[in-house]
Amino acid sequence: MMNFLKPVMVAVTVLSATMAQAGGPVIIEEGQGEVVAEKPASSMGILPVLGALVLLCLVACGGGDDDPVVSPPK
């Protein structure tokens, strides 16, 4: 009886161990409750636009010395 019971117990242990490690079936439901945000029409963003405006202002306004030069009296 012991020679018959030992291989059966080993087989049951191996099969149950693999089933315990398997984790069960993975069920993936597509489109259920998942909300995907749409991209805006303009995906460029606001920072490059602000950077271009600042650069344009620096070029147009300049940074030169526009104060009148006062000449000393003679």
C-alpha positions in Angstrom: 0.0 0.0 0.0 2.8 2.4 0.8 4.4 1.9 -2.7 1.1 2.9 -4.3 0.3 5.8 -1.9 3.7 7.6 -2.2 3.5 8.4 -6.0 -0.1 9.4 -5.7 0.7 11.8 -2.9 3.6 13.3 -4.9 1.4 13.7 -7.9 -1.4 15.4 -5.9 1.2 17.7 -4.2 2.8 18.7 -7.5 -0.5 19.4 -9.2 -1.9 21.3 -6.2 1.3 23.4 -5.9 1.2 24.4 -9.6 -2.5 25.3 -9.3 -1.8 27.3 -6.2 1.0 29.2 -8.0 -1.1 29.8 -11.1 -3.2 32.6 -9.6 -6.3 31.8 -11.5 -7.7 33.2 -14.8 -7.0 36.8 -15.7 -10.2 38.5 -16.8 -9.7 41.8 -18.8 -12.8 43.8 -19.6 -12.2 46.3 -22.3 -14.1 49.6 -22.3 -15.8 49.0 -18.9 -15.4 52.0 -16.6 -12.2 53.3 -18.1 -12.3 57.0 -19.0 -9.8 58.2 -21.6 -9.3 61.9 -21.7 -9.3 63.4 -25.2 -6.4 65.4 -26.4 -7.1 69.1 -26.9 -7.3 70.5 -30.4 -4.0 72.3 -29.8 -1.5 70.0 -28.1 1.3 72.6 -28.4 0.7 74.1 -24.9 0.9 77.5 -23.4 4.5 77.7 -22.4 6.0 77.9 -25.9 3.5 80.7 -26.7 4.4 82.7 -23.6 8.1 82.2 -24.3 7.7 83.5 -27.8 5.8 86.5 -26.6 8.5 87.3 -24.0 11.2 87.0 -26.6 9.3 89.2 -29.0 8.8 91.8 -26.3 12.6 91.8 -25.5 13.4 92.3 -29.1 10.8 95.0 -29.7 11.2 96.9 -26.5 15.0 96.7 -26.5 16.9 97.3 -23.4 18.9 100.3 -24.6 19.7 103.4 -22.8 17.2 106.0 -24.0 17.8 108.7 -21.4 18.8 112.0 -22.9 22.4 113.0 -22.4 22.8 116.1 -20.3 25.8 118.1 -21.4 27.7 120.0 -18.8 27.4 123.9 -18.8 30.2 125.8 -20.5 
